[in-house]
Amino acid sequence: MVSIGVANKNNISAIEKICGNIVEVKNLAKITDISNLNIVVLSEKGKNQICSTVSPDTFLIIDSDSISPLDIVCQQKVYLITYGLNSKATLTASSLGDNQIFLCLQRTVIDINKNEIEPQEFSIFKNDNYDVTELMSIVATSIVCGVPIKKLSSFVF
């Protein structure tokens, strides 16, 4: 079971739906001890969360449009994955359409199973349930959980 803490509670149901029963997703606002989480997802809404207590090899996924990766101080080795609408983010949007978004994974990412996901561009389909930043957070979390990009490309968010 992969234990995930997310700052944006609106993303919980989408992550559970995509990743299935291999994940347990919790709202970071309701967690007092984050040391037992495998994945921590921070957004603007959660930028006051303390990251110095994460366990070694935790995956830390952050919105780099709202939080500078340089502001994240962890006492342990973590896997840092960034998402955002900027050229330095690990996962960014390369093209935005009405119902489709093209995302670019700009560098190799290691997932929870220690598989390497190579840089690539892919598309996802969306409705109006989530904004672009929320979608990138959900997709980044799903990739780290081991969800194949092919599955993400066929899913409607």
NULUMPA-315651 format. One record per atom (N, C-alpha, C): residue in one letter; x, y, z. Coordinates in pm, whole numbers, plus 50000, padded with zeros to 5 digits. Example, Ala and Ser with C-alpha at 12.3 -4.5 7.8 and 13.67 -1.06 7.14 Angstrom:
a513194943150780
a512304955050780
a513204967050780
s512854977550708
s513674989450714
s512905000350787
This chain:
m500854988250000
m500005000050000
m500895012450000
v500635021449908
v501375034049898
v500585044649974
s501235051050070
s500585061250152
s500955075050099
i499915082850064
i500105095950000
i499425106650085
g500115117750106
g499535129450171
g499475140650070
v498295146450049
v498135157249951
v497625169850020
a498135181249975
a497715194050031
a496365198449974
n496105194949849
n494855198949785
n493855187449794
k492915188549887
k491975177449910
k491095174649788
n490965184149695
n490165181849574
n490765171049485
n492065168449501
n492745158649416
n492655144349468
i492185142449589
i492195129349651
i491405119049571
s490185122249533
s489345112249464
s489915108649327
a490495118149255
a491075115149123
a492275105849137
i493135108449235
i494305099849257
i493865085849295
e492875084749382
e492355071549420
e491755064249301
k491045071449216
k490395065349100
k491425060248999
i492465068148973
i493475064248875
i494385053148928
c494845054549051
c495825045249107
c495205032649163
g493935033049195
g493245021149244
g493545017949389
n493405005249421
n493505001149562
n494934999449612
i495925003949533
i497315003149580
i497685015449663
v496765025349669
v497085037749739
v496105040649852
e496625047649949
e495805053450056
e496145068350056
v495175076650019
v495425090950004
v494795098350122
k495605107150183
k495145114650300
k495325129550277
n494485137350341
n494595151850339
n495695156150436
l496725163050386
l497845167050472
l497405175650590
a496335183250573
a495855191950681
a495385184050802
k495075171250782
k494575162950891
k495615153150945
i496865154550900
i497925145450942
i498895153051032
t499185147351146
t500155153651236
t501565148151216
d501685135851170
d502995129751149
d503095125151004
i503955131850926
i504085128250784
i505245118650760
s505885114150865
s507065105650849
s506745091850792
n505485087550797
n505135074350745
n504565074850603
l504585086550539
l504065087850403
l505135084250301
n504735077250193
n505645074150083
n505765085949987
i504645093249972
i504575104449877
i503925116249947
v504535128049934
v503955140349987
v503785149949870
v502555154949850
v502265163949739
v501905177649796
l502745187449767
l502525200949817
l502135210349704
s501165218749731
s500745229049636
s500765242249710
e500285252449646
e500225265549712
e499445264649842
k498375256549840
k497535255049958
k498265248250073
g499335240950043
g500025233550147
g501435237950171
k501785249750124
k503185253350132
k503685256150272
n502805256850368
n503245258650506
n503495245350576
q503295234350504
q503565221250562
q505065219750588
i505425213050694
i506825211050729
i507345198550660
c508425200250583
c508985189150507
c510205182950572
s510645188650679
s511885183750740
s511695170550814
t510485165750826
t510255153350900
t509915141450810
v510095142950680
v509805131650592
v510865120850610
s510485108750580
s511395097350590
s512325096750470
p513435089450483
p514325087850368
p513585081550251
d513945085650131
d513385080550006
d511915083849984
t511415093750054
t510055098650029
t510045106049896
f508955104849824
f508765112549701
f508075125549740
l508695136549706
l508155149749736
l507785156349604
i506495158649583
i505985164449459
i505495178349492
i506075188549426
i505715202249461
i505335210549339
d504465220149362
d504075230049262
d505165240649258
s506025240049157
s507165249149152
s506785263149105
d505535265349068
d505055278949041
d504745286149171
s504465278649277
s504105284449406
s505175282749513
i505975272349501
i506985269249601
i508325267549530
s509315274549573
s510645272749515
s511255259849570
p511755251349481
p512415239149530
p513565242349626
l514135254049614
l515225257949704
l514735260649846
d513415262949862
d512855265249994
d512545252250068
i512645241050000
i512345228050061
i513625222850126
v513585222050256
v514745217050331
v514335203950398
c514955193250356
c514675180150413
c515945174750478
q515765168350589
q516895162450660
q517335149350595
q516505143750509
q516765130850447
q516875132350296
k517345121750232
k517345121050086
k515895118950040
v515425127649953
v514075126249898
v514155126449745
y513115121249682
y512965122349537
y512085134449512
l512655144949455
l511925157349431
l511435157749288
i510135159249273
i509505160649141
i508715173649145
t508935182149044
t508225194849039
t507235194748923
y506165202348941
y505225204348831
y504875219248828
g504525224148711
g504165238148699
g504235242948556
l503815255248538
l503805261248405
l505095269248383
n506205263348415
n507485269948394
n508445260248329
s509455265548265
s510365257348184
s511265248248266
k511375250348396
k512265242148478
k511555230848551
a510235230248544
a509485219848614
a509735206148552
t509745195848637
t509885182148588
t508725178748494
l507515182548533
l506315180348451
l505675193848423
t505535197148297
t504935209948260
t503955207948145
a503095217748126
a502155217448013
a502815224147894
s502805217247781
s503405223047661
s502365228947568
s501105224647584
s500025230147502
s498695227847574
l497875238247575
l496585237547642
l495455239247541
g494555229547539
g493385230447453
g492125230247538
d490975230547472
d489715230447546
d489495217547623
n489735206147557
n489485193147619
n490735184547634
q491855189647587
q493085181747587
q494265190547629
i495165184647707
i496385191547749
i497565182747711
f498565188647650
f499805181547622
f500775184647734
l501265174147798
l502205175447908
l503575170547864
c504595176247924
c505955172247893
c506675168248021
l507105155848025
l507955150848133
l509385154048087
q510015163848151
q511255169548099
q512525162448143
r512405153648240
r513575145848281
r513095132348335
t514025123148345
t513705109648392
t513205110248536
v512145102548562
v511555101648695
v511615087048738
i511915084848865
i511885071448924
i510535069948994
d509825058848968
d508545056849035
d508735049049166
i507655046749234
i507665040249364
i508245026049358
n508175019849238
n508715006349218
n510145006549166
k510755018249164
k512125020549118
k512295018748967
n511195020048892
n511255020048746
n511565034048696
e512325035048588
e512635048048529
e511605051348422
i511045063248429
i510145068248327
i510905078948252
e511135076448124
e511955085348042
e511205098148005
p511945108947978
p511295121347932
p510465118747807
q509305125047803
q508395123147690
q507275133347695
e506625135047581
e505445143547575
e504235134547554
f503135137847620
f501915129847609
f500725138947635
s499555134147601
s498355142347621
s497425135647721
i496625143847785
i495545139047871
i494275146347832
f493155140147860
f491855146247830
f491245151547959
k490605163047949
k490055169148070
k488625173948046
n487915175148157
n486655182448157
n486895194348250
d485885200148305
d486065212248385
d486205209648535
n486505197348576
n486605194248719
n487865199548784
y488945200748707
y490245204648764
y490895215348677
d491665224248741
d492445233748663
d493755227048622
v494535233748540
v495745227948484
v496745223948594
t496905232348693
t497845229348801
t497415217048879
e496125215948908
e495615203948977
e495845191448893
l495605192548763
l495815181048675
l497275176548674
m498195186148669
m499605182448671
m499995175748803
s499415180248913
s499655174149043
s499155159649043
i497965157548993
i497365144148987
i498195134948897
v498585140148781
v499375132148686
v500745128848744
a501425138648803
a502745136048862
a502645125448971
t501635126349055
t501435116549161
t501165102749103
s500345102149001
s500015089348937
s501245082948873
i502085090948808
i503305085748748
i504215079848856
v504375086948966
v505215082049075
v504635069149134
c503325067849134
c502675055549185
c502825043749089
g503365046148971
g503575035348876
g502495033848771
v501585043548762
v500535042948660
v501185045648523
p500995036748426
p501595039048294
p501035051648228
i501905058648159
i501485070948091
i500405067947987
k500465056247927
k499435052347830
k498045052147895
k497985047548019
k496705047548092
k496255061848122
l497205070348161
l496865084248190
l496325091248065
s496895087847949
s496475094147823
s495065090147782
s494575078947834
s493225074447797
s492185078147902
f492625083448014
f491735087048124
f491195101248103
v489935103348133
v489355116848126
v489255122248267
f489935133348292
f489965139548425
f488795148848442
